[in-house]
């Protein structure tokens, strides 16, 4: 079992784009620091195209969200892109409160996240309204 502050990062590549599979908690004092150091290292090595898989991230606090926002801005300022996919149900409230959709590109599945780096490919964005409606209406959950 993972402790409260533990985060694992697995790096892989797909179509020339680095993908980080995150597992654990992206929270103050543990996961946020590891992610910041890992992303800073990639950025310093010249990486400007990055995808984060959040499917197995169990908790994101404001410090973790801050790290995501900071690096999304860093990548954008360097004419690069950082995108996310598989925002888990547990993060929906944080996502809504922080209005992350205005600052981060978020996709439902990996293929859409990868395709977003190729302008000629059609991509469907993550729709927060669909998410909220689906998770707030008990009849739609069935």
Order of alpha helices (4+ residues) and beta strands (2+ residues): beta-beta-alpha-beta-alpha-beta-alpha-beta-alpha-alpha
